[in-house]
């Protein structure tokens, strides 16, 4: 039997449980089925986890934490720093993750329903508490764009979670990625409608900058006037000399 460090064994059991739940459903995800999927003896499971529910909680924590990390690292990578563009960048990154890892979202959906059905609401709250931390991403948006939200960020976070939940369940049903991206664009535009206008202080010149601009304008005007006067004097003097100089005849 191969020797595996406990941390690696734990990760492999979580990954195996995620695959079994997504493929066969939560009912089929028995302890024996999970260790068989992971290629481990039953004793290895009990060495790492106290119970099946302990493992299921770890599945929720691991997968939702990965999503949160993805959003946090994706927001603000777009060159366009408007609120709409920054939000769209984060949602598009989530869609990329969803397309690459549909089994994880299937497993999380099964676990959320299981928690609600069995009355283990604490597990469901734990899962959605992580989702609601998307308010940190929304705060990051304001930092990147210099704008602020006109409604409480907690309220926007719940709205964002509802949008992503609907987008996810719809994509899992029809696998229409283009439609999902269209919805992401709609959601980004809708959320952006709750952002204030950019701070004028960040775009308007300061008093010192305004003084510099006025000085440059005055200098340019004075310089132009001086040049015009010199040109006129030169032309007048040239004409006068031509009339008085007999060599001009």
TANOR-V67281 format. One record per residue. N is the residue number from 1. RES is the residue in three letters. SS is DSSP state (2 for helix, 1 for strand, 0 for the rest). PSI is psi in degrees with one decimal (* if undefined). Layout:
BEGIN
N;RES;SS;PSI, N;RES;SS;PSI
END
This chain:
BEGIN
1;UNK;0;134.6, 2;UNK;0;145.6, 3;UNK;0;122.1, 4;UNK;0;131.5, 5;UNK;0;146.9, 6;UNK;2;-40.7, 7;UNK;2;-41.2, 8;UNK;2;-39.0, 9;UNK;2;-41.5, 10;UNK;2;-46.5, 11;UNK;2;-40.3, 12;UNK;2;-36.1, 13;UNK;2;-39.8, 14;UNK;2;-44.8, 15;UNK;2;-40.4, 16;UNK;2;-42.7, 17;UNK;2;-39.8, 18;UNK;2;-43.6, 19;UNK;2;-44.0, 20;UNK;2;-45.3, 21;UNK;2;-45.1, 22;UNK;2;-37.3, 23;UNK;2;-42.9, 24;UNK;2;-7.8, 25;UNK;0;162.2, 26;UNK;0;-34.8, 27;UNK;0;-36.9, 28;UNK;0;-10.1, 29;UNK;0;66.6, 30;UNK;0;166.0, 31;UNK;2;-42.1, 32;UNK;2;-39.3, 33;UNK;2;-36.2, 34;UNK;2;-45.2, 35;UNK;2;-32.6, 36;UNK;2;-41.5, 37;UNK;2;-37.0, 38;UNK;2;-11.1, 39;UNK;0;38.0, 40;UNK;0;158.0, 41;UNK;0;159.3, 42;UNK;2;-34.2, 43;UNK;2;-29.7, 44;UNK;2;-34.8, 45;UNK;2;-49.0, 46;UNK;2;-17.7, 47;UNK;2;-28.7, 48;UNK;2;-43.9, 49;UNK;0;146.1, 50;UNK;0;-31.2, 51;UNK;0;173.4, 52;UNK;2;-40.9, 53;UNK;2;-33.9, 54;UNK;2;-41.2, 55;UNK;2;-42.4, 56;UNK;2;-38.4, 57;UNK;2;-39.5, 58;UNK;2;-35.2, 59;UNK;2;-44.7, 60;UNK;2;-50.3, 61;UNK;2;-45.5, 62;UNK;2;-48.3, 63;UNK;2;-38.7, 64;UNK;2;-34.1, 65;UNK;2;-37.6, 66;UNK;2;-41.3, 67;UNK;2;-43.7, 68;UNK;2;-44.3, 69;UNK;2;-39.6, 70;UNK;2;-46.8, 71;UNK;2;-43.0, 72;UNK;2;-36.2, 73;UNK;2;-12.9, 74;UNK;2;-32.9, 75;UNK;0;127.5, 76;UNK;0;3.7, 77;UNK;0;-16.5, 78;UNK;0;145.3, 79;UNK;0;-34.8, 80;UNK;0;117.2, 81;UNK;0;23.8, 82;UNK;0;157.4, 83;UNK;2;-45.1, 84;UNK;2;-44.3, 85;UNK;2;-39.3, 86;UNK;2;-42.7, 87;UNK;2;-41.3, 88;UNK;2;-37.1, 89;UNK;2;-42.7, 90;UNK;2;-41.7, 91;UNK;2;-38.5, 92;UNK;2;-37.3, 93;UNK;2;-38.5, 94;UNK;2;-41.2, 95;UNK;2;-40.8, 96;UNK;2;-43.4, 97;UNK;2;-41.6, 98;UNK;2;-45.2, 99;UNK;2;-36.9, 100;UNK;2;-23.6, 101;UNK;0;55.8, 102;UNK;2;-30.1, 103;UNK;2;-30.2, 104;UNK;2;-41.6, 105;UNK;2;-34.8, 106;UNK;2;-42.6, 107;UNK;2;-42.8, 108;UNK;2;-37.2, 109;UNK;2;-42.7, 110;UNK;2;-43.1, 111;UNK;2;-37.3, 112;UNK;2;-43.0, 113;UNK;2;-39.8, 114;UNK;2;-43.8, 115;UNK;2;-40.8, 116;UNK;2;-38.5, 117;UNK;2;-36.4, 118;UNK;2;-4.4, 119;UNK;0;5.9, 120;UNK;0;65.8, 121;UNK;2;-23.2, 122;UNK;2;-38.5, 123;UNK;2;-41.6, 124;UNK;2;-41.3, 125;UNK;2;-39.2, 126;UNK;2;-43.6, 127;UNK;2;-47.3, 128;UNK;2;-23.2, 129;UNK;2;-38.7, 130;UNK;2;-42.0, 131;UNK;2;-42.5, 132;UNK;2;-12.2, 133;UNK;0;-1.1, 134;UNK;2;-14.1, 135;UNK;2;-26.8, 136;UNK;2;-36.4, 137;UNK;2;-38.9, 138;UNK;2;-36.4, 139;UNK;2;-36.2, 140;UNK;2;-35.0, 141;UNK;2;-43.2, 142;UNK;2;-33.3, 143;UNK;2;-38.4, 144;UNK;2;-30.2, 145;UNK;2;-12.0, 146;UNK;0;15.1, 147;UNK;0;176.1, 148;UNK;0;161.0, 149;UNK;1;140.8, 150;UNK;0;-4.5, 151;UNK;0;160.8, 152;UNK;0;135.9, 153;UNK;2;-28.6, 154;UNK;2;-37.7, 155;UNK;2;-41.7, 156;UNK;2;-35.5, 157;UNK;2;-41.1, 158;UNK;2;-38.2, 159;UNK;2;-42.4, 160;UNK;2;-41.0, 161;UNK;2;-41.8, 162;UNK;2;-41.1, 163;UNK;2;-47.0, 164;UNK;2;-38.5, 165;UNK;2;-47.9, 166;UNK;2;-42.1, 167;UNK;2;-39.6, 168;UNK;2;-49.7, 169;UNK;2;-36.3, 170;UNK;2;-42.7, 171;UNK;2;-39.9, 172;UNK;2;-27.4, 173;UNK;2;-41.5, 174;UNK;2;-12.0, 175;UNK;0;33.2, 176;UNK;0;92.0, 177;UNK;2;-36.2, 178;UNK;2;-41.2, 179;UNK;2;-37.0, 180;UNK;2;-40.8, 181;UNK;2;-34.0, 182;UNK;2;-42.1, 183;UNK;2;-37.1, 184;UNK;2;-40.7, 185;UNK;2;-40.8, 186;UNK;2;-44.0, 187;UNK;2;-41.7, 188;UNK;2;-43.3, 189;UNK;2;-39.2, 190;UNK;2;-45.9, 191;UNK;2;-38.7, 192;UNK;2;-24.9, 193;UNK;0;-13.2, 194;UNK;0;15.7, 195;UNK;1;145.5, 196;UNK;0;168.7, 197;UNK;0;155.4, 198;UNK;0;147.8, 199;UNK;0;119.7, 200;UNK;2;-31.3, 201;UNK;2;-25.6, 202;UNK;2;-18.4, 203;UNK;2;-24.4, 204;UNK;0;147.6, 205;UNK;0;149.3, 206;UNK;0;174.1, 207;UNK;2;-42.0, 208;UNK;2;-41.6, 209;UNK;2;-38.5, 210;UNK;2;-41.6, 211;UNK;2;-41.5, 212;UNK;2;-40.9, 213;UNK;2;-44.1, 214;UNK;2;-39.6, 215;UNK;2;-43.3, 216;UNK;2;-38.4, 217;UNK;2;-45.9, 218;UNK;2;-41.1, 219;UNK;2;-41.4, 220;UNK;2;-42.7, 221;UNK;2;-46.2, 222;UNK;2;-40.8, 223;UNK;2;-42.3, 224;UNK;2;-42.0, 225;UNK;2;-42.9, 226;UNK;2;-41.3, 227;UNK;2;-40.4, 228;UNK;2;-42.2, 229;UNK;2;-43.7, 230;UNK;2;-40.2, 231;UNK;2;-42.8, 232;UNK;2;-43.4, 233;UNK;2;-39.6, 234;UNK;2;-42.0, 235;UNK;2;-39.5, 236;UNK;2;-43.8, 237;UNK;2;-37.5, 238;UNK;2;-42.3, 239;UNK;2;-40.8, 240;UNK;2;-42.3, 241;UNK;2;-31.8, 242;UNK;2;-37.8, 243;UNK;2;-32.7, 244;UNK;2;-22.5, 245;UNK;0;118.2, 246;UNK;2;-20.7, 247;UNK;2;-11.3, 248;UNK;2;-16.6, 249;UNK;0;*
END
